[in-house]
Amino acid sequence: MNPDSEAPVWENPDLIHLNRLPPRAHSFPAPRPLEALRRITSRGFQFPPNSLDSNDSVQSLNGVWDFKLYNNPDVVPPDWINNTKREGFGTIPVPSNWECHGHDRPRYSNVQYPWRPAIPPKVPRGGRTNNAVGCYRRTFYISSLDSNHSIFLYFGAVKSFFFLWVNGNMVGYSKDSMMPAEFDITPYVSPGSENVLAVQVLRWSDGSYMEDQDFWDLSGIQRDVILWFAPALRGLLADVELDADLLPGGPEGVRAQLRIRPLLTRASSITTRLTLRAALFDLRNDLNVVWSDLFDVDISAFDASGKARLPEIKVELSGVGGWTAEDPRLYGFGIELFEEVDDYIRGPSLLDCRGWRVGFRHISINHAYQLCVNGSPITFRGVNRHEHHPKRGRYLIEEDMLQDIELMLQHNINAVRTSHYPNAPRWYELCDEYGIYLIDEANLETHALHDQLSKDPRWLPAYLDRLQRMYHRDRNYASVIVWSLGNESGFGPNHQRMYEWVKARDPARPVHYESRSDGMKDSAFDISSTMYPSPDQVVKQTLRNPTRPAIMCEYAHAMGNSGGNLIEYWKAVYKYPRLQGGFIWEWADHGLTPSVNKHRRAGYVQPHTKLSLEPWFYGGDFGDVPNSDNFCIDGLVRPDRRIHPGLIELKKVYSPVWIRALSVRPSAAVLEVQNNHDFIGALSNEYVCQWEIVKANGAKIANGSQALPDLPPHGTKEWEIRFPSAAVQDSAAWVNLSVRTTKLRLSVAEGYEVSGWQFPLQTATKSTLIPTTVIHPIKLVVTENSDSVTVSTITNSFRHTLSKSTGLLTSALGTHHILTDSLAPSLWRAPTDNDNGGRAKSFSAHWRAAGIDHAKLANVRVEVISASVSQVALRVRGEIPILEPRGSVTYTANLVVTPDAAVDMQLVFTVAYDDKDAQPLPLPRAGVRVTLPRSFDHFRWYGRGPHENYEDRKDSALVGIYERGVVEDVTPYVRPQEYGNRCDVQWWDMMEGGTGSGRRVRAEASSGVFSSSVHPFAVEVLERAKHADELERDEENVYWYIDVKQMGIGGDNSWSPRTHPEYLLTESRYEVRVRLTFLEDGAGGRA
């Protein structure tokens, strides 16, 4: 308890820490500079060593700790620290989050705090939302040390507040869940004997009011715990600030400047002479020494507390390479502190040695108000990224980080915003190496309170503390090119003070903050930033604020089946030079594996389905109240990092090269190449374009390769590919281009496809199918009664039966049943997360209010229009009522049956409203459902693919012939929803098995194109399921959808109906002409 206040320490924002050491750049002592660098550059290198008998001066205390969870602070026994009997204690791995090991329950909420009421600085004590307390304990051993040595204990991050004891002695406490806390524990340690370390962690504290991020609320010691010791009384490198700047000029074309600002500490009573030795190593050239020098330390620089901030060391260099995301050239920097002693045999004594990698780059905002690196404007092809693992929660290891970085680079992503807190230090080291620009964001969000704390001067020290600790830890990383003051905390004087503090110390790096306030009047940022604008809105924001670079710090919410109209944003980015890109929200779905915690929502039963799809839990699944449901499932990749189709589209849009067709003729293609690189102009050294000409039947008739033309960054150039003479003999062909890398670049392999492009050669609108063998043409017979109309042959080789009550088609070939209750008009789809966005105003709410979700054809009329022995014409008509706004969809199916069992279909949907001035209701889709036996488990199509695509997300899907299994094609969105559509289909085969030797049903466009998809379960099953593992394959049928068109999926955000108007189905008439044919036993071969 705080003796000066009735409030406990964890409810007092004035008390941020006790005895915590000042923040510093991330590093630990090493025996020599190259060893310090090896720790950073190596892969899978165990540092620090995790061994109790290690003699290393830096040791990991990660591992198994004793652990017990208490319901709230009031029930924690005061003597638990000294209880060595382990009574009631279990164990837990450190680092970890205790909720991911069965303790308490994970909680997910967005905006609202996980507890009610939210009255800062108070947090809960008991009840359902109890403030759980985790008590950790372990022992450690340190052999005898020289009396000049000090012992330090480093916690990488602890959520949200903790007390620390060593051998029963209170050491101190600290707040801020995402930043290191370090303590000098020398007075409390007993060298040569076993020492007891005890940590008491509270789930919530007053600091939690500044951590209202849209993320799982998980608790505990969640980053590394490190014990280290050094002869600090004789001298210690307490911190080293590095500025590696790259400026134009100099004899080699560049002039580099390395500025070094060491902070030393030592006991004030010791006056021996100290020297510093610093060196710069070329990491790409066998660690050759680029520069090295020795410096005497002015002993008088030490103040009474034993600190000395030495004068800045400036080193002028020439011929060094610059660091950019496109060429992340790094150098190794090492610095050693020596004590000069009167011992000529032993020589100077090494007191401390540290190392970092540095990248020389110059960050500026130019006269045109563009953010530049090394003088060139850059473009953020970015994502937001939370630290998340489906089993370990917030604790990530190097392997996880590398997986993310490699996937990002393979999908043309070059920037990450560390939303919304500083990440683990290893992430920054890897981003330095792999070339990822970082917006480093302070752990500060007060979303539910808006600007209440931002305007409260009492909270200013806590605001500043979070920025200052981030700045000191991360300032040496080359990848950090922008500081961010936090996220969604309104705007207030506290932000202004943060801005002034960091700009006084680091004027070069721009400061970002998206405050939802007028950027023209708020000065606490250097970048005009916005969230979730439409493409038009972001242009207006850019033009409205003409003296700042503009970015979208969050855009294109990637929740579920999303990612529509991305290309429209990037047309704007490349049109307006000050609009310098954006950061998709967000990288990964934040689902947790159900096994991490035993708590479940009421009534939950683990399903046992045959599809074997992975379940991931989200808000409410662990019984957490309040919760924000599946709003944390909003990533480009799944929790296990398998990709969603939206990431494929993003890869195309983020391509460093765009290609447009000016003219495509049989002799040559004249193209325009747009270089989206910021630095690379020699595209011929980086990429080769592999081209091919493909007929509509899939036959490749010509191919070749050609280097891309060289052109300046951000420039365009006309470029020609010449084709072999007489390569194309018909008009139905496509020119496919594949832009591939010519060399290995970090995680992107040589020959890797950066982007694919496709252009029609003349007019590719109709496929040329291999002729099919038809059933022997014999006379047709029409049978009509009060229930149905049946068209068959005198030999009964097939039967097509239309129900007069439903208008649905049932078909059989011989004794084989093929179609059941088919050609059912289909306007409904299982709503996507974007369809549900906006609650009462959402698309899905309007659809349900209109009755679209349970619409059935009414007033059905089935007519025989004409009949002969060679052709029977039928018509089905009916109305689907629309309840709100009142109206109807008139469905007309004109069917012509021929003796080969084929059915030529003209499907027409006419929409009309009683009030002619009514706002049209956007329909989910306009098409029909065909029901086939379950044995039709494969499909083949000629259209866009191979991945699912929609009208507003199809740029990455090229037209071609593809084949998939029905079950294989299920896109396992964490919350099941509409999936699997393909656009611009010219023909689609449903097949028994994948060999092509069984029966087939083909839909072929008679004119134009259609959209299609197939599911192994009914739409009601897809809509009802809350998790992918609840999807159960239908025991009898598969469901095939033939649509005139589906509505776009949207993507601007997921909480309002924002699908763009051009992708809505609001027209009054939709029509498609399709020929349905039936093939037996592989007749006619494969198309």
N, C-alpha and C positions, 0 to 999 in steps of 0.2 A: 504494500500500500504506500501511496505517496504521503509522507508525514505532513505535508503542507496543504493537503486537500482531502476532502471527504471522498472524492472520486478516486477509483483505483488508477494505477498508472496507465492501464490499457484503455481508459476512457478519458484521457487528458491529452489533447493535442499539443499542449505546451511541452510535454515530456516526450521527446522523439527517441532518445537513446540515453543510456548511461554507460560511460566508460568505453564506448565504441571508438575505435581508432579512426583518424581522418581517412576519407576515401583516397584511393590511389589507382594508378594504371595497373591493370591485371598483370601480375608477374610474381615469380617466386625465385628465391636464390638458387643459383646453379654453380657448379665448381668451375665452369669456364664458359665463355660466350657461345662456342659452338654447341655445347651441351644444352644451353638455354634455347638455342634455335632449333636443335633437334627435337625438343619437346613439342614445338609448334609444327614443324614440317612433317614429322613422322605420322604414319597411319597406324591406328590400333596400338599406339605406344602407351604402356601403362605408366602414367604419371599423374600424381605421385605414386610411388610404390605402396601397395596395400599389404604391409607385412609388419607385425608388431616387433619383429626382431631386426628390422631394417636399420642400418646406420645412416641412411640418407637424412639430410637436414630438413627435407620436406616429405611428409608422410600423409597418406590418405587415411582418414577415419571412416570412409565409406564402408558399409558392411552391415552385419546384423547387430542391432542394438536391442536392449531390453525396452519394452514399451507397455504402457497401460493408458487407456483412454478413460477420462472421467467426464461426467455429464456436463459439468460447468465448474467455474473456478471455485465456487463456494464449497464444493465437496472434495476438493483435493486435500489430502492429509498434509498438514504443514511439515511433517517429518519424513515425507516420502524420499527426500533427497538422501537421507542418511540410512534408509532402510535397505540393507544389503542382502536381505534374504530372498528377494525377488518374489515375495508373496503377492499373488494376483497378477504378476507381470507375465506377459508373453514376449514375443520378439517381432521385430519389423525390420525390413531392409531400409537402409539410409544410403542415398536419397530415395524418397518416395512420397506419395501422398497417402495418408492413412486410409482415406475412403476407398482407395484402390486395393486395399488389403483387408477389406471386410469390416472396417471400423466406421461407426456412424453411417452416413449415407452421402453419396455425391449429390450436389444440388446445382441445378442450372437455372439461371434466370437472366433475362436481358432487361436493362433499364431498372426495374425494381430491385431493391436489395433483397437478399434471401431471408430477411427477417422483417417483422412488422411490430410496432411502428418504427419508422426510420427517423430518429430524433438525435442528430449528432450532438455530442460525441458518444452517446450511450449505445451499447450493444446488448443483446439478450443475455440473460443469466440462465434461465431454465425454460421448461416447456418444450413444445415440439421442436421449435427452432432454438435448441440449446446452444450455448457457446461452448462447444466441446473443448477439452483440454487434453493434449497429448503429453505424457511424461516419458521422456527418453533418458536412457542411462547406458553408459558403457565405461569400460576401463581402458587405460592406455599406459604405456610404460616408456619412460625416457631414462637412458643411462646417465651416469654422472656427466655434468656439463661444467665447462669453465664458468666461473662466476661472472664473466662478462657477457655471457649469452643470455638472450631473452627468448621466451617461448610465446608463440603467437597461435591463436586459433581462429580459423577463417571459416565462415559459413557462407556458401555461395548465394543462398536464398532460403528464407524460412517464412512460411505463411501462417499467420499474419503478424504475430508478435511473439517474442520469446524472452524468457529469463535464462540466464546461464549461471551455473554453479560449477566450481571445481573443488573437489574434496570438501564439500559442504560449505564452501565460501561463495557468497554472492559475488559474481564478477561484473555483471551488468545486464542490460537488456537492449532490444532494438526493435524498430518497426520498419515497414516497407518490405512487402513480400517478394520482390523481384530484384533486390540489390544485395550485394555482399555486406556482411557485418563481421568485423575483425576486432579481436580483443588481445591485449597483452595479459597473459595468464601466468607470467613468471612468478609473481609473489605467492601463487596458490598451488604451485606444482611441487611435488616431492621427487626430485631426480633419484634414480636408483630404486624406486619402489613403484607399486601399482597406484595409479591415480584414477579417481572416479569423476567422470564427466556427467553432469545432469543438465537436461534442457527441458523447460516447461513451455509448451507452445499453445497459444490460444488461437482458436479458429478465427475469431473476430476481435478487432480492436477499433479504436477511433480511426486508425489508419485505413481500415476497411471501407470507410466512407469515401476514400480517394481511390478505391480499387473496384469500382462498379462497372467493370468491363463485361462485355457480352461473352461470357465464358463460364465453364464449370467452376464452381466454388469448391476448391480442393485444398487440403491443409497439410501442414507438416514441414519437415526438413526436406526440401525438394531440390536442392542442388548440393554440390560437393561440400564435404567437410574436410578441411585440411589443417594439419598441425605442422608448424614449421618453426625453426629456431635459427638464430644468427647472433653473432657477437655485436648486438646492437649498442651496447654501452660504449664500445670502441668506435663504432661507426656503421651506419646502415643507409642504404639507398631507399629512403622512405617513399620516394616517388620520382619519376622521370617523365617530363613532358617533352614530346617530340613533335616538331612541325617539319614535314618533308614537303617542301614547296617546289614547284616547277614553273619557271618563268621563261618567256621567250627571250632570245638574244644569246650572246656568247659565241665563241668561235665555232662550236659544233652545232649551232642552231638552237640549243637549249641551255639554260643556266639553272642549275638546281641549288637550292639552299636548304641545308639541314640545320634546324635550330634545336638546341638541347637545353633543357632547364631542369637540372637535378635538384632535388630536395634531400638534404642529408639530416640525419639525427645522430646524436651521440651523447654520452654523459658529459655534463658541463665541466666535470672535474678532470677529464682526460684531455691532454693538450698535445699529444703526439701528432706529428705531421701526417697529413693525408694527401693522397694523389688519386686522380681519376684517369683511367685509360678507356678510350672509346674507339670503336672501329665500325666500319661499314663493309659488309661482305656482299659480293655478287652471287646471288643464289642460283643464277642460270649459268654461271661460269666457274664451276668447281670451287665455290666459296672464296674466290680470289678477293684479296683485300682491296677495296676501292679507296679507302681512306682510313687512317689511324692516327691518333695523337694522344699525348699525355698532358695532364693538366694538374697543377698544384692547387690545393684547396686552401683558401685563406681562412685560417683558424679563427680569425676575428669575426668571421661571418656568422658564427654560431651565436644565437641569442641565449638568454638566461634559461630558456626551457630546453636548450640543446638542439634547436632546429637551425638549419642554414639553407635558405634558398639561394643557390649560387647564381652568379651572373650568367646570363644566357650565353651559350657557346654557339657561334655562327660559323658554319662551314660552307664555303662556296665550292661547288662541284660542277664539272662539265662532262658531257658525254654519257650521262646516266639516262636510262629509259624511264618514260613516264608511266604512271599507273592509270588505267581506265578499265571499265568493265569489258571492253573489247580486247584489251591486251593488259592483263593484270600483272605488270612487271613489279616484282617485289625484291627488296634488298634486306639483308639481315643486319640488325644493329645490336651491338653488344657494348656493355659498359661495366667496368670493374672499379671497385673502390679498394684501395690499398692503404695499409698503415705502414709508414716508414719507421722501422725500428733499427736500433744500433746493433745489428747482428749481420755482419757481412757474409756469414756462411748461409744463414737462412734467407736473407734478403727480405724484401717487402712482404708483408702478410696480407693475404687476400681476405677482406672483410665481407664483401658482398659482390655479386655478379648477377646481372639481369640481361635479358635479351628480348627483342621484339622484331617483328618484320615491319618494314616501312615501305610505303608506296609513295613515290614523288608525284604529286598532282596539285594543280592550282585550281581552287574553287572560286568562282566569281559570278557576279551578275553583270552582264555587259551593257553597253549603251542602249541596246534594243530591249533591255529588261528581260533577257533570257539567262537562265541558269546555265553556267558553262563549267566544264572540266577541261583544264589545260587550254582554255581559250575557245573551245568549241561547244556550241549548244548541245545539250544532251536530251534524250527522250527516255522517259521512264516507261518501260514496258513491264509494269509491276504487278505484284500481288501483295495483299496483306497476309500476314502469317502469325497465327497463335502457336505457341509451343504446346503440342498435343500428341499424345500417344494413346492408342485405344486401351492399352493395359496399364501403362505406367503413368497416365495422366500428364502432369506437367514436366515430368522428368524425362529428358531426352539424352541419348548417348550419341557419340560421334557417328555411329552407323546410321541413326535416324536422320541426323542433319545432312549427311552426305547423300542419303536417298532423296531428300527434298531438293537439295541443290542440283543434283544430277537430273532429276525430273524437270526442274525449272529450266535449266539450260537446254535440255532436249526439246523444250516447248517454247523456246525463244524468249523466256522471261529474263530480264536483266536487273530487276530491282525489287526490293522487299521493304515494306514498312513494318517495323517490329511492333505490330499492334498487340496490345497497347501498353508496352512495358519493355524495358531492356531485356534482351534474351541472354542465354548463357554465353560466357566469353568464347567458348569454342566455336559458336556460330559465327562470330565476327572474324575469327582467324580464318575460317573456311571461306567466308565471303571475300575477304582480302585476297585469298589465293585463287578462287574460281572466278572472280570478277562479278560481284553482285553489288550494285549500289544499295546503300541502306539509308532509310530515314529512321534514325534512332529516336524512339519515343519514350518519354518519361512515364513512369508508372503512376498515372494520374487520370482518373475519370470519376466524375461525380454526376453521372448521367441523370439519375432520378432526382437529384437536388438542383440540377441545372447550375446556376451561377451563385448559389447561396454561399458556398465555401470560398469561391473565387473572389467574392467581394468582402469576405470577413477577414480583417487584419490578424485575428488570432491564429488563423490557419496559414498565414504567410510563411513562417519558418518551416512548416511541414512541406509546403509547396516547393520552397527553395531547396530544401534538403533532398528532395527526390530528383530535381534537376541537377544539383551539384554532384551528387554521387554518380549519376549517369555520366556526366561530363568528365569527371576525373577518371572513371574506370575505362571509358571508351574513346577518349580523345586521340589516342595513338593509332587507331585503326584507320587504314586507308579507305576502307569501304564506307565508313560513316561520312557522308557528304552533306547531310542535313540533320539538324537537331529539331525535335518536335516537343512542344511543351505539354503534350498529353492529348487527351481526346474527350470530346463531348462533356465539357465542364462549364458551359456558358463562357462568359468572358468577364474578367474583373481586374482590379488593380494588382492582384497577386500575379496574374499572367504578365502584366506589364513589368513588374519587378523581376520576374524570371527572365524575361527577354533582355532587360537591361543588364542583368548579371552575366548572362552567357555571352552577349555581344561584347561586353567589356573585356572578356577573356579570350574570345574566339571570334574576331570580327569577320573572318573569311567565310566560315560555314553559315549558310542561310538558316533562318529559324522558321519552322513551320508550326502553324496551329490553325485548325479548322474550328471556328468559333460559332458558326451560324449567325454571325453579326456582320454588319456592313464593313467589308474589307477596306473601303476607302477611308474610314475614320479610325480604325483600330491599328495601332502601330506595332503591336506585339508579334509581328511575324513579317517575314520577307517575301512570302509566297502567297499568292491568292489561291486558296484551296477550297474545294467544295465536295459535297457528298451526294451521290446518287442523283445527279442531274440527268435530264434527257440530253441528247446531243445538241439540241437547240439551246437548251439552258446553259450548258457549259460554254458555248460560244458567247452568249450574252454576258456571262460572268467574266469571261476573259476580256471582253471589250469594255466592260464597265469599270475594270480596274487596270488602267493602261500602264501603270508604273511598276508592276510586279509580274514575275513569271507566274503562270497558272498551271495547276495540276488538279486532277481528281484524286483526292486521297482515298476515297472509297467510291467505287462505281460498279455497275453491272453485278448485282447481288447474285451469287452463284448457288442459290438454294434449290436443290432438287434438279428437275429437268428445266434448266434455265440457259442463259447465255445468248438470248436472241439479240439481233441487231447490233452486235459488237462492231461490225465494220463501219457503222455510221459514226461512232465516236472517233474512230481512227482516221476517217476521211477529214474530220474536223481538226484532229491533232496535226495532220500533215498539211493542212491548209493555213492554219494560224500559227506562226512561229513561236509566239509566247505560250501557247498551249502545249505543254511539254510532257503529255502522257498522263498516266494514271495507274491506280493500284486496285485491281479486282478485289472485291470482298467475296470470298477469301480463299485461301489455299486449300485447306482440308476440312472435311466433315469432322465435327468433334463428337463422334459417337464413341461410347465406351463399351467394351466387351461385357456382357451381362455377368460373367463370372467374377468380375472384380469386387462385387459387393453382393451380399445376400439379401439386401432389402429389395423389395419389388413393389410396384403399384398394386393396389387392391384388386384382387381377382385375376392377377396375371397367372397364366399357365404356359409353361414352355412348350411351344408347338413341336411336333415331330413330322415334318413334311418331307416329301421325296425330292424336292428341288435342291435341298442342301445349300440354301442361300444363307450367308452369314448375317446374324442379327447384330445390330448396334443399338445401344440404348441412348436415349436423349432425355430432355427434361420431363419429369414426372414418372419416368419408368422405374426409378428407385424409390418411389413414394415421396419424393421431395415436393414440398409445398411451401411457398408459391413456386411456380415454375413457368418457363416460357416454351414448353412443349418441344417441338423439333426445330426451333429457330437456330439452334447451334449446328444444324446439318445444312451447311451453306458453303460447301467447298467444291473446288475443281477436281479434287481427288477424294476417294473414300478414306475412312479412318486408317485403313491398312495401306494407303497410297496407291491402290489401283485406280486408274483414271476414269473420270466421267467423260461422256462424249463432248461436253462443253469445253474441256481442255483441248480437244483436238481442234475445235473451232478457234479457240484462242491462239493456238500455235500458228494457224494460218494468218490470223489478223496481225499477230505480233511478228510475222516474218520480217527479217531484216532486208528482204528484197520483195518488192511487189512487181507483178508483170501484168500489163494490159495489152489487149489485142487492138491494133490499129486496122489491120486487114489480114485475113487468113485465106490464102488461095492454095490450090493444089501445087503450085510451084514454090511458094514461099510464104512464110508468116512474117509480117512486119509488126513488131511489138514495141512497147515502151517499157523500159526497165526503170523502176524507181528504187534508188539506193536509200534505205532507211537507216543505214549505219550512221553513227556520229563521228567516226574517225577513219574507218576503212574505206578507201577508194578503189584499191586494186582488187576488184571483185574477181578478176580472172585468176588471182592467186588463191582465192578462198573457196570458189564454188565452180561446179560444172553443171550445166543444164542438160540432162538426159531427156530427149524427146522421142515420141513415138506417135504414129498415126494408126488409129484403131478403128476398124469398121464397127458398125452397130451390132454385128453378130459376135464381136469379141476378137475377130481375127486381126492380128498385128500385121500391117502391110508395109511399114517402113519405120526405121528407128535410127537414132544417132545421138551424138553428144556434141556440145559446143560450150566453150568457156563463156561466162557472162562478160559483158563489156565492162571496162573500167570507167568509172565516173565519180565525180566528187560526192562526198557524203551529203545526203538530203537532196541529191540531184536526180534528174531524169535524163534518159537518153534513148533515142530510137535505135532499134536493134533488129537484125533480120536473121532468120533461119531459113536456109534454102533446102528444099526437099528434092529427092530423086525424081527425075522426070517420069511422068505417067505413073506415079505411085498410087494415085487415087483414081478409081474408075467409076465410083458412084458418089452420090452426095452425102450419104449417111455415114459420116466419119467424124472423128474427134482428133484434135491435136492435144496430146497430154504432155505437160512439161513437169519434170521433177528436178528441183534445185537441190543439189547435194554438195556436201562439204568435200574438199579435196585433201584435207589433212586432219589428223587427230588434234582436237583442242579440248584438253582437260577431259570432261566427261562426255563430249560429243565425238563419236567415232568418225573416222574417215569414211566417206560414202553415205553418211547419214542424211536422210531427207529433211531439209529445212522447211520446205513448203512444196505443195503441188498445185499446178495450174492447168486449166482445161479450156479449150476454145473450139467451137464448132467449125468444121471445115465446110465451107459453103453453108448448107442447111442440114443440120442433123436433127431431124424431128421425127423420123419414122424408121423403125428398125427393119432389117431384112431378116426374116426368120427362115430357118431351114424348113422346107415343106414338111408338113405333118401328114401322116397316114390317117385318113378319116375312116370312120365306120362306114360299111358299105351303104351307099345311098339307096334306100328303098322307100316305099310309100309311107307317108305320115298318116297317123290316125288321131283324131281328136275325140275325146270322151268327156262329156260334161254332165254333171248332175247338180243337185242342190248344194253340195258341199265343195265341189272342186271342179277344175278343168285339168285334164291330163292330155299331154301330147306324147304319143309313143309311135312305134312302128308295128306293122302287122306281125313281125317276128318277136316283138317285145324286146328288142335289143337295147332300148333305153326307155325311160319314163321320166317326164318332167311334169310335176303336178303342182298346180297353184291352188292354195286354199282360198275359197271365196270369203271366208270370215276374217282371215288375217292378211291375205295377199302374199303369203310367204311361199317360197319354192322348195319343193323336195324332189330330189333327183336320184335315179339309180341307173347304172349301166348293167344290163343283164340282171344278175342276182346280187350284184354288188351295190350296196347302199353308199351314196356319195355325199349328197347334200341333204341337210335337214333344216327346215324352217329358215331358209336362206333368203337373201335379198331383203332382209329386214332393214327398213330405213334407220339410220344411225346418226343421231345428232349429238350424242353424249360421249364424253371421254372421262376417264378417271381424273379428277382435277389435279393439276400440278400444284406445287407450292405457290407459284406465281398466280395461278388461277384462283387460289384461296386468299390471296393477299388483299387486304382491305376489309375483311370481315363482312359487314352488311353491305358494303359497297363493292365487294369483290365480284369478279366474273362468275365464280361458282355460285355465289349467293343469288345473283340475278338469274342464273340458269335454273337453280332450284325453284326460285319464286315463279319462274315461267313454266315449270313442270317439265323441263327438258330432261331431267335426270330419270324420270319414269315415263317418258312419252311413248305412246303406242299409236299405231295407225288406226284412225277411226274412219267411219263412213267408207269402208273398203268396197271398191267396185272392181270386179274382174270381168273383162270382156274378151271375147274372141272377135278380133277385128276382121280377120280374113283367114281362110283355111284352104289349103290345096295339098296335093300329095307331096309337094316339094317345099312348101313353106307355110308356117302357121304364125300369124301375127296376133299377139295378145297385148292387153293393156291392163295394168294395175293402177288404180288411183285411190287416193285417200288423203285424209288431212291429219296433221299432227297439231293439236291445239297449243297455242302459246297463251299462257294465263296472264302474263304481265311483261310488257304491255299487251293487251288483248289482241290476238290475231291468230294466224295459223301458218303452217308450212304445208303447202300442197305437194304431195309426192306423186310423181307420174313415172311409171316404168313401162316403156314401150319395148316389148320383147318379140324377137323374131326367131323361131326355132326352125332349124334346117335338118335334113335327114342324117347328117353326120353328128347329131346331138348337140351341135353348137347353138349358143343363144346369143344373138346380137342384142345388146341392151342399150337403150337410151334412157338414162336416169336423169330426171329433172326435179329440182326442188325450187318451188316458188314461194317466196315469203311475202305475206301481206298483213297489214295491221288495220284494225277497225278505225283507229284514228290515223289518218293519212300523215299527220304531222308528228307522229310518235317517233321517239328516238329509236332507231333500229337496235334490236338485241343482237350482239355479236354471238354467232353460233360457235360451239366448240368444233364441230365438223359437219360436213354434209356428205353422206355416203351411205353405204349399205354394209351389213354384216353377213358373212357367209359362214355357215357352220359345217365343218368337215369332220370325218372320223379322226380320232386321235392318231391313227397310223400315218396320217399326213404330217409327218414330223420334221420335214425339211422344206425349204423354199429357195427358189432361185429367181432373180429378177434382173431386169435391165432398167436401170435408173440410178439415182444418186446413192452412194454408199462408200465403203461398206458399213460405216457406223450410222446410227440413227440420225435423222436430220429433219428439220422443219422449215417452213417457209422463211422464217427469220434467222435460221441457223443452218445454212446449207452451203456456205462458201467453201468449206473444207471437204465436202463430199462430192467426189467427181462421178460423172455418169459412166457406168460400166456394167459389166455382168458380174454378179456376186451370188454367193450361196451361203446359207446359214441353216443351222438347226433351230427349230422353234424354241426349245428350252434353252439352248445356248444363247439365243438372242435376247433373253430377258435381261434388261438393264436393271441391276439390283440397287435402285435408289433406296436409301436407308428407310425413308417412308415411301412405300410403293405409290406410284402415280403413272399417268400416261407415259408410254415409252415406245420405242421401236418403229416410229414412222419413217418412211422413205418417200422423198418427193420426186417429181418428174419421172415417174415410172411409165415405161412404154409397154412392158409386159412383165407378168409375175406368174411364176409356176408354183403351185403347191404340190409337193411330191411325197410319195410314200418311200421313206428311207432316203439315204443320200446317194444311192447308186444310179438313179435314173431308170432303173429297170422295172419299177412298179408303176402304179397308176399316177396320173397327173391331172391337175385341173389348172388351166391357164386363163388368166385375164389379160387381154391385149387391147390396148387403146386403139380404137378405130380412127380417132383423130385427137390430136393434142396429147396430153399426159394426164396421169392421175397420181394420187398418193395411196400408199398401202402399208399395212402392218398386219402382224399375226401374233396372237397370244395363246398360251397353253391353258388359259383359264378365262372365265367370263369377266367382263368389265366390272361386275358387281364384286367379284372376289378381289380384284385389284384395288377397287375403291375402298373396300372394307378393311383391308390389311393395314396395320400400323407399322409393321416391320417386315423386312423382306422374307424372313423365315416363316412368316404366316401364309405366304403364297403357296397354294396347293394346286398341283396340276389336275385339270379336269380328267375324270376317269374315262370319259367317252369321246370328248370333242376337242378340237382346236377352233379358234375364232379368228376369222380372216376379215379384215376391213378393207373395203375398196371405196376410197373417198374421192370426191371431186377435189376436195382440199380440206386440210385441217387449219384451224386458227394457229397463228404463231404462238410461241411459248413465252415471249417477253423476256425481261431480264434487267430493266432499269433498276427496279427494286422488287421486293417480294411482299410489300405491305400495302400496296395500292394497285389498282388495275391499270398497268402501264404498258401493255402490249401496244406497239405502235399502230396507228390507224390503218396503214397500208397492209398490215398482216391480220386484220380483223375480218371476219366473215359477216359483213353487214349489207351485202348486195341483195337485191330482190330476186335474183334467179341464179341457180347453179346447175350446170349440166355436164355430164360426161357420157361418152359413147365407148363402150367396152364390149369386146367379143369374148364370151366364155366358151372354152372348148374343153373336151374331155378326152384324155389319151390313156390308152391301156397298155400295160406291159412295155413301156418305153417306146411305144409306137412313134415313129417319126424321128427318133434320135433326140438328142439334147440340143436345145436352141442356144 
